[in-house]
């Protein structure tokens, strides 16, 4: 059996995904926000795994996605404050 490297389009570059997660997280607080993120991250990890992405790479993708989501939320918050 040979190893193969499958590369997916980076999650953090998928604007609709980043923005949709950010909007939901903005509407939640505390444990509700944590539960939503954990569930979302788990589902994405399963999808990536089923697509053949190695577990370590999948975890990196989800981590980078989280940073993109938090950045999107911060940008939106800063824009609201600037108005």
C-alpha positions as a Markdown table, in Angstrom:
| # | Residue | x | y | z |
|---|---|---|---|---|
| 1 | Unk | 0.0 | 0.0 | 0.0 |
| 2 | Unk | 1.4 | 3.4 | -0.8 |
| 3 | Unk | 0.9 | 6.6 | 1.1 |
| 4 | Unk | -0.7 | 9.5 | -0.7 |
| 5 | Unk | -1.0 | 13.1 | 0.3 |
| 6 | Unk | -4.4 | 14.6 | -0.4 |
| 7 | Unk | -4.6 | 18.4 | -0.1 |
| 8 | Unk | -8.0 | 20.1 | 0.3 |
| 9 | Unk | -8.8 | 23.7 | -0.4 |
| 10 | Unk | -7.8 | 25.4 | 2.9 |
| 11 | Unk | -10.7 | 25.8 | 5.2 |
| 12 | Unk | -9.6 | 29.2 | 6.4 |
| 13 | Unk | -9.9 | 30.5 | 2.8 |
| 14 | Unk | -13.5 | 29.4 | 2.4 |
| 15 | Unk | -15.1 | 32.7 | 3.2 |
| 16 | Unk | -18.7 | 31.5 | 3.4 |
| 17 | Unk | -17.7 | 28.8 | 5.9 |
| 18 | Unk | -15.6 | 31.2 | 8.0 |
| 19 | Unk | -18.4 | 33.9 | 8.0 |
| 20 | Unk | -21.2 | 31.4 | 8.8 |
| 21 | Unk | -19.3 | 30.0 | 11.8 |
| 22 | Unk | -18.4 | 33.4 | 13.0 |
| 23 | Unk | -22.0 | 34.6 | 12.8 |
| 24 | Unk | -23.3 | 31.7 | 14.8 |
| 25 | Unk | -20.6 | 32.1 | 17.4 |
| 26 | Unk | -21.4 | 35.8 | 17.7 |
| 27 | Unk | -25.0 | 34.9 | 18.6 |
| 28 | Unk | -23.9 | 32.5 | 21.4 |
| 29 | Unk | -22.2 | 33.0 | 24.7 |
| 30 | Unk | -20.2 | 30.9 | 27.1 |
| 31 | Unk | -20.8 | 27.1 | 27.1 |
| 32 | Unk | -23.3 | 27.4 | 24.2 |
| 33 | Unk | -20.5 | 28.9 | 22.0 |
| 34 | Unk | -18.0 | 26.3 | 23.2 |
| 35 | Unk | -20.4 | 23.5 | 22.5 |
| 36 | Unk | -21.2 | 24.8 | 19.0 |
| 37 | Unk | -17.5 | 25.1 | 18.1 |
| 38 | Unk | -16.6 | 21.7 | 19.5 |
| 39 | Unk | -19.5 | 20.1 | 17.5 |
| 40 | Unk | -18.5 | 22.0 | 14.3 |
| 41 | Unk | -14.8 | 21.1 | 14.7 |
| 42 | Unk | -15.7 | 17.5 | 15.3 |
| 43 | Unk | -17.9 | 17.3 | 12.2 |
| 44 | Unk | -15.2 | 19.0 | 10.1 |
| 45 | Unk | -12.6 | 16.6 | 11.4 |
| 46 | Unk | -14.8 | 13.6 | 10.5 |
| 47 | Unk | -15.4 | 15.0 | 7.0 |
| 48 | Unk | -11.7 | 15.6 | 6.4 |
| 49 | Unk | -10.8 | 12.1 | 7.6 |
| 50 | Unk | -13.4 | 10.5 | 5.4 |
| 51 | Unk | -11.9 | 12.5 | 2.5 |
| 52 | Unk | -8.5 | 10.9 | 3.2 |
| 53 | Unk | -6.8 | 13.8 | 5.0 |
| 54 | Unk | -4.3 | 12.7 | 7.6 |
| 55 | Unk | -5.4 | 13.3 | 11.2 |
| 56 | Unk | -2.5 | 15.7 | 11.9 |
| 57 | Unk | -3.2 | 17.8 | 8.8 |
| 58 | Unk | -7.0 | 17.8 | 9.5 |
| 59 | Unk | -6.3 | 19.1 | 13.0 |
| 60 | Unk | -4.1 | 21.8 | 11.6 |
| 61 | Unk | -6.8 | 22.8 | 9.2 |
| 62 | Unk | -9.4 | 23.1 | 11.9 |
| 63 | Unk | -7.0 | 25.1 | 14.1 |
| 64 | Unk | -6.3 | 27.5 | 11.2 |
| 65 | Unk | -10.0 | 27.7 | 10.6 |
| 66 | Unk | -10.6 | 28.7 | 14.2 |
| 67 | Unk | -8.1 | 31.5 | 13.9 |
| 68 | Unk | -9.8 | 32.8 | 10.7 |
| 69 | Unk | -13.2 | 32.7 | 12.4 |
| 70 | Unk | -11.9 | 34.6 | 15.4 |
| 71 | Unk | -10.2 | 37.1 | 13.1 |
| 72 | Unk | -13.5 | 37.6 | 11.2 |
| 73 | Unk | -15.3 | 38.2 | 14.4 |
| 74 | Unk | -12.7 | 40.7 | 15.5 |
| 75 | Unk | -12.9 | 42.6 | 12.2 |
| 76 | Unk | -16.6 | 42.7 | 12.3 |
| 77 | Unk | -16.6 | 44.0 | 15.9 |
| 78 | Unk | -14.0 | 46.6 | 15.1 |
| 79 | Unk | -16.1 | 47.8 | 12.1 |
| 80 | Unk | -19.1 | 48.1 | 14.3 |
| 81 | Unk | -17.2 | 50.2 | 16.8 |
| 82 | Unk | -15.9 | 52.5 | 14.1 |
| 83 | Unk | -19.4 | 53.4 | 13.0 |
